């Protein structure tokens, strides 16, 4: 049986990492692939990521997503269930799904309310939002620019286990 491949996306603080890790733990022989790891590998010259990307930031984001889908493909070919998680909005999600289309990725979009994003961001050690980058910017971009691929979940009032159950129940 072919192992599943999941693409999990959403705005910052949507719960992508938490849900992806919990999902991967429920699958035999699995990988939680964090797309952001490829950005973190850059020692010098990392471009600023934010609501508006300059050319260099866009190129680095494209590279990060290409590397992540290549890694997902390699892990999958080695027999691992892959849970690839990153902020993939609009055409970025479409491109990732298309690059992995032959592996039938199951797309999951976590779309909690803006209030939930703000509360979760305040509660974590690493904050991504601020005065010039409030959570509604990414939440609205996700809603406005992203085609309705896969399973969209408003996880605002759901536990991690409930979200994972919904994902596994949808497959």
Buried (B, 14 or more C-beta within 10 A) or exposed (E): EEBBBBBBBBBBBBBBBBBBBBBBEBBEEBBBBBBBEBBEEEEEEEBEBEEEBEEEBEEBBEEBBBBBBEBBBEBBEEEBBBBBBBBBBEEBBBBBBEBBEEBEBBBBBBBBBBEBBBBBBEEEEEEBBEEEBBBBBBBEBBBEEBEEBBBBBEBBEBEBEEBBEBBBEEE
